[in-house]
Amino acid sequence: MTGDLDAAQRFYGAVLGWGFRPTRLGEGFSVAMRDGAPVAGIGGLARRLGVPVAWTPYFAVDDADVTAARVRERGATMAVGPLAFGTGRAALAADPDGAVFGFWQGEVIPDWTAHPGGAAAWLELRTRDAFAAAVFYGEVLDWACERSGCCDVSYEQDHVVVRRGRDTVAVISGGAVEEAPDPQVRPRWHVHFDVPDLEAAVETATRLGGRTVSPVHTTSASRRITLADPDGALFTIVAAP
């Protein structure tokens, strides 16, 4: 969600190599494309809805009203909606530790349907207690239910891993600090995007008004760094080592 769709498209197009096309939701929205596959949606409604400029994960639900009630029953916060939106209904919420997420009921917008291999992004929730968060999201979003098509949840190497079939949907990690001044340790959802060249993407982002928020973190599997776009929206870019 951004305040200036055109400016956001120029920034992310240059940094991440995305192209854009309009959606059926109107002029305020576009879908980001990479190699012919949809990667993300961008909506220029932050000011109109009174919400921060930010990247937010959205999870599919069967009934938005039931999901909103579950959020409230568990001591969390409904921020926006559920609102009628195009082919469905959307809402924004914050979990008990303050991490913001969205959920969506209805037909998947055709322009935003991920290709079979998954979009070039992955999600990580960094929170205080990974197990407690997994219980909250499992109950609210019907993870690990008995019905066909539900996500599976497992505990692996100090992380909670959420999968749908063979695809990893999200990872939940513990250790974040409530109300910490550093956004890297405050509970929140981290949205990661793949890039072929980490340094080139960082140079382009800073030249266009973005900034680095973390040092480069290197593991045997990847190198990643968190950036803020010119309006302050946080996102992480990931490259092979």
N, C-alpha and C positions, 0 to 999 in steps of 0.2 A: 504494500500500500504506500503510495507516494503522493506528494502534493503537486508534482509537475511531471506528467506522463512523458512529454517530449524530452525533457532533460534527463529523466531516468533512462529512457531508451538510448540516448546518446552515450551516457556513461557506461551502462552495462553492455551495450553493443561493442564499445571499444575495449573494455576490460576483459569481457568473457567471450567475445566473438559471436555474440548472438545476433540473429535477425529477428524481425518482429512482423506480426500480421494482426489485423483487427479480429475481434471476436463478435459473437452475436449479442454481447451485453452492451454494445454501444460505443461511442467515441472515447469514453473515459477508460477503456480497457484494451490491453493487447496481450497476446501470448508470445512468449520468447521461444525462439526456435534455434536448435543447434543440430547441424547435420540432418536436417529434415524432421527432427523429432521435437515435440514440445518439451520445454525444460521448466518453465515457470509462468505464472500469470502476473501482470503488473496492472494495478488499478490506480487511477489518479483521483482518489476520493478521500485521502487522509484528512484534508481540511474540512470537507463537507460533513464527514462522519465524526469529526473531533477526535480522531485517533492518531497516535504517533506514526511517523514514517518508519516502517519496519518490515522485515521479512517474517512471515508467519506461516507455519504449517497448518494445513486443513485436513481433517480426517473425515471420511465418509461415515454417516450414521443412517439408521433406518427412520428415526423419528427425532427431529430437532427439538421438539417440545419435551419429550421424555429425556433426552440428553441434557437439556438445560436444567430440568428438575433434578437430575442426578448430580449435576455440578453443584447446585445450591445445597442439596441435602448433605454433601460432603464438605461443607465449609469453604467452598471455592466461590468464585465471583463470575457472574455473567456481566459482560461489558457492553455488548451490542447484540441485539436480536434475540431470537431468530427473526430474520427479515426475509420477505419474498425477494428473490433475486434470480432473474433470468429463468432457467429451467429448474430451479429448486429454491431452497431456503438456506441461509448462511447465518452464522453467529460467531462472535468472539468471546472468549472466556479466559480466565486466569486460574491456574491450579492453586492449591492451598499454599504453595511456596512462592506464588507470584509469576510463574512462567506462563506466558500468553500463548494460546493456541486457538485455532478455529475449527469449526465442524460444519459439514455440508450434508443436507438431505435432498435427494432428488436425482434427476437424470444428470449424468456426467456431461458437462459441456463438451460437445464433440471436439472443438478446437483445442481443448486442454487435456484430452485423453493421452496418457503416456503410452509410448510404444512398448511392445512386449518385453524388451530388455530393461525397461525402467528409464526414467528421466536421468539426466546427468547430474544428479544431486543426491545427497543423503542427509538424514536428520539425526541429531544427537541432543538429548535433554540432559543438561548438567544441573543437578539438583542436590539437595542436602542428603536425602535418603532414597537411594535408587529403588529399594524394595517397596517402600511406602508409596513412591510415585507410581510404580508398576501396578500396585493394587488400585490406586485412584484411577489411573487411565484404563485399566482393565475393566473396572466396574462401570465407568462412565461411557466408554466406547465399545464395550462388549468384546474385548480381547479375551482370548482363551475360552470362548464359549463352546457349547456343544454343537452348534449349527455348522453346516458346511460353509466354507468360505471365511470363517473367523480367523483372526491372526493367532499365531502361536507365540507364547512367551517363554523364554528360557533364561537361566542364569549362567553366564559364561565368563570366566576370568574377571570377576569383580564387576561385570556389567550385566544389565538386563537387555536381552536382544529380542526384538519383536519382528516376526517374520509372517509373511502371507505367502503360503506355498514355499517356493525356493527363494523368493525375493526378501531381502532384509528391508523392513519398513522403517525401523528406528532403533537407536541404541540409547539406553538410559544409564547415566553414570552418576555416582554419588560424589560428595565432597564439596559441593558449592556452599557458599556462605550467604545466609539470608541478609538482604539489605547491604551487601558489600558494595563499596564504591566502584570497584573494578568490575566491568561487565563480563569479564572472563570468568569470574568466580561467583557471580550472582546467579541464582537459579533462572535459567531461560533455555529456550529451544535454540540450538545452533544449526543454521542451514548452511550446508557445504556444497560448493560447486566445483566440478573438475576443470582444471586448466592444463594445457600442454606445457606451459613455461611459467613457473611461479614468479620469477624475478621480473619477467616482462609484464605480467599482469599487475604486479605491485607498482612498477614504474609508471604504467599507464594510469592506474587508479590515482596515484598521488599527483600526477601531472594534471589530471582533470578535476582536482579538488577533493579527492578522497584522502584518507589517512590510514596508517597502520595502527592497530589496536593491541597487537600482541607480537612477540618475536616469532620467528619461524620455528615451528615444532617439527622435529624430524624423528621418524620411526623407521623400522625396516620396511614398512609397507608404503609410507607416503611422507610428503613434506607439506605442511599447511601453515597458513597464517590468517588471522582475522583482520578484516578491513572494515572501515566505515565509509559509506558513500557520502557525497557532499551534503546530504540532508541528515546524516547521522545513522542511517540504517546499517546494522551490523550484518556481515556475512563472512563466511570462511571460504577460502579457495584452497584446493588440494591438488597436488601434482605428484607424479611418481618420483621416487628418490633418485 
